[in-house]
Amino acid sequence: MIAATDYIRAWPQLVASHLDAPFTVLGTDGFGRSDTRAALRRFFEVDRQHVVLAALTALRARGAVNAAICAEAIARYGLDAEATASWNG
């Protein structure tokens, strides 16, 4: 399961202990670093491209897709898979 929000990750993370499935939460954990919502989503990696990659990565962890599918998404969307999370920098 993937939860993506424009707000803090803590809110959707509250339900994680009640689920019997892998759970990935994407969130912005703040505002004010970007001039638009689109820029904010990209900075915190919760835009549609990163949500797709998170879903594919979760499926890969379950053995439902292979790593080549994830690599294809990274290339298609121009994502930097080696970059440190921008909010940690």
For each residue, the residues with C-beta under 8 A, 3 or more apart:
1: 19 21 22 23 24 58
2: 24 25 26 51 54 55 58
3: 12 13 15 23 24 25 26 27
4: 25 26 27 46 51 54
5: 8 9 11 12 25 26 27 28 46
6: 27 28 37 40 41 46
7: 11 27 28
8: 5 11 27 28 29 30
9: 5 12 13 25 26 27 29
10: 13 14 27
11: 5 7 8 14 27
12: 3 5 9 15 16 25 27
13: 3 9 10 16 25
14: 10 11 17
15: 3 12 18 19 23
16: 12 13 19 23 25
17: 14
18: 15
19: 1 15 16 23
20:
21: 1
22: 1 58 61 62
23: 1 3 15 16 19
24: 1 2 3 54 57 58
25: 2 3 4 5 9 12 13 16
26: 2 3 4 5 9 44 45 46 50 51 54
27: 3 4 5 6 7 8 9 10 11 12 44 46
28: 5 6 7 8 31 40 41 43 44 46
29: 8 9 44 87
30: 8 33 44 87
31: 28 34 40
32:
33: 30 40 43
34: 31 37 39 40 42 43
35: 39
36: 39 40
37: 6 34 40 41
38: 41 42 47
39: 34 35 36 42 43
40: 6 28 31 33 34 36 37 43 44
41: 6 28 37 38 44 46 47
42: 34 38 39 45 47
43: 28 33 34 39 40 86 87
44: 26 27 28 29 30 40 41 86 87
45: 26 42 50 85 86
46: 4 5 6 26 27 28 41 50 51
47: 38 41 42 50 51
48: 51 52
49: 52 53 73 77 78 79
50: 26 45 46 47 53 54 79
51: 2 4 26 46 47 48 54 55
52: 48 49 55 56 73 77
53: 49 50 56 57 70 73 74 77 79
54: 2 4 24 26 50 51 57 58
55: 2 51 52 58 59
56: 52 53 59 60 65 69 70 73
57: 24 53 54 60 61 70
58: 1 2 22 24 54 55 61 62
59: 55 56 62 64 65 69
60: 56 57 63 64 65 66 67 69 70
61: 22 57 58
62: 22 58 59
63: 60
64: 59 60
65: 56 59 60 69 70
66: 60 69
67: 60 70 71
68: 71 72
69: 56 59 60 65 66 72 73
70: 53 56 57 60 65 67 73 74
71: 67 68 74 75
72: 68 69 75 76
73: 49 52 53 56 69 70 76 77 79
74: 53 70 71 77 79 81
75: 71 72 78
76: 72 73
77: 49 52 53 73 74
78: 49 75
79: 49 50 53 73 74
80: 83
81: 74
82:
83: 80 86
84: 88 89
85: 45 88 89
86: 43 44 45 83 89
87: 29 30 43 44
88: 84 85
89: 84 85 86
